[in-house]
Amino acid sequence: MSRIGKLQIEIPSGVEVRQDGPTVYVKGPKGELSMEINPDMKIILEEGIIRVERPSDEKEHRSLHGLTRSLLSNMVEGVTKGFEKKLEILGVGYRAQLQGTKLILSLGHSHPIEYPSPEGIKIEMDPEKKNIIIISGIDKQKVGQTAAEIREFRKPEPYKGKGVRYLGEYVRRKAGKSAASA
């Protein structure tokens, strides 16, 4: 039995979960999410909990069991608390600013990079620290994808550590060139 798949999902008050065929809808105080699940997986909605059951112990069903449960759990957490990722910009002259819903990045390229905020994602700058970008939303996958796309514009390099990194991310440093010993 899948250790993750057999766990129940608690439905907090104010969250409504319904299933229409293979599609599961989760509605809460922060918004509404929907996801189409594999028709083999069985979703059992009881009072205050969601359970996921699989039809057999085939390899595909075992792998879908934990995945389906995790995705449903993330949907419930997203509509109640939401998700957030923080990016840090390090480097001389590297900066970011917001123009409406567009993020303007100056990362050492010949031109500034304009990144429009995807639908359902809120991008903001930390008011205390100007080099921190906060990405938040109710869909965990979209928040992570947006953060990864912004980081991709200038990944942290291993010699000086300059670039865009996740807040708290460790970048392994390399030694630069050293003088030839004669």
N, C-alpha and C positions, 0 to 999 in steps of 0.2 A: 504494500500500500504506500502511496506517495505521502511523504511526511508533510509536504506543503498542501497537497490536494485534499487530504482528509480533514484539515483544519476548517472550522466554521468561520463564516464572516459575520460579524455583529453588524446589524443595521442600526445606526444611531437614530434618535428621534429627529424628525424633520426630513428624513430621507425616504424617498419612495422608489421601490424597485419593482419593475414589471417585465414580463417576458411576452413577446409576440412572435411566435415561431422561433427561428434561430437567433433573433435579435433581442438583446437585453437592454432595457432603458433604466438609467439611474438618474433620479432628479433630487437635487438638494438645494441648500441655501445659496451656494455659489454658482449653480447652473445645472445643465442637463448633459449627460453623456450617453451615447449608445454604442453598442458593439455587437457584431455578428459573431456568434460562437459556432464551433464545430457541431453539426447536428448529432454526432455520436455522444457528446457530453450531455449529461442530464443535470439540469439546474433545479434544485428543490428549494422553493421559497416557503419558509415557515414564519411564524410570528417572531420578528426581530432577528432572524438569522437566514443566511443563504448557505446551502451545502451544494457541493459539486460531486457527482458520482460518475464513474466510468462503467461502460458496459462489460468490458472484459480486461484481461491482463495482457493483451497484446502490447507490443512495444510502442506502437503509435498512440494507443489509448493511455498508456502509462505516462508518456511524455506530454500529452495534451491535458491530463488531469491537473497537474500542478500549475501549468501555464494558464489554464482557464481560471483557476481559483485566484492566482496572483493578479491577473488582469481585472477580474471583478473586484477584488480587494482594492486595487489602485483606483478604480472608478468610484467606489464608495468613499475612499479617503480624499479623492480629488474634489468631489462635490461638497464635502464638509470642510476640510482644511485647506486644500489646494497644495500645489507643489511649487518649489522655488529652487533656482540654481543661481549661484553668484560667480561672476567672472572677474578676474583682476587683470588690469593692464599694467605691465611693467616695461619701462624703457624711456629714454630721454626723447621728448617730443611726441610720444605716443599718447593719444587722448581720445576720448569719446564724448559725444554730446547728443542730446535729443532735439529733434525738430519735429514737433507734433508726435506722430507715431513712428517716425523714421529715426534710426540710430545712425549717426555719422561718425565713422571711425577714421582717425589719422594714425596709420600704423607704419609709416616709413615708406609707403608706396608713392608713386609719382602723383597720385590723386587720392582724395578722400573716398572712402567706401561708404555707400549709402545702403543700409539694410532695413527694408520695410518690416514692420512688426507683423508676423503672421496672425491670422484670425484666431481669436481666443487666447492670445499670448500678450502679456503686459510687460514691456521693457521699461525700466527706469534706472536712474543713476542714484547711487547712495549720496544723500545730502552732505554727510560729514566727510567722506573720502571720495574725491572726484574720480578716482581710478577704479571704482567698483561698479559693475553692471549687474543689476538684479533682474532676472527673468522669472516671471511667475505665471501660473495658469492652472486650470483644473485637469488638463490632460497630461499625464506624466511623460508620455512618449513625445508629445509636441514640445514640452519644456526642455527635455533632454536634447532633442534634435536641434532646436533653435540655439541652445548653448553650444552644441558641437559645431554648428555652421559658423557661428561668430568666432569661435576659437580657431577654426580652420583658416581664417583670413591671415593670421600670423601666429603660428604655433610657437610655444616657448623654445628658444634655441639653447643648446646645452653648454655654450661657452660663457655667455653673460647672463642667461636666464631671461632675456628680453622677449616680450610677446604677450599673447593673451592666454591666461591659464585659469583653471578653476580655483576658487578661493581655497587655500590650504593644500593645493596640489604640490607634490614634491617633484622638482625637476632635477634629475641627476646631472651634475656638472662634470664637464671634462676639463682637463688641463689644456691650456693653449700651447702654442709652440714654445719650445725652450731653446736657449742658445746651445749650439753644438759644443760639446766638451772636447777640447783638443789636448 
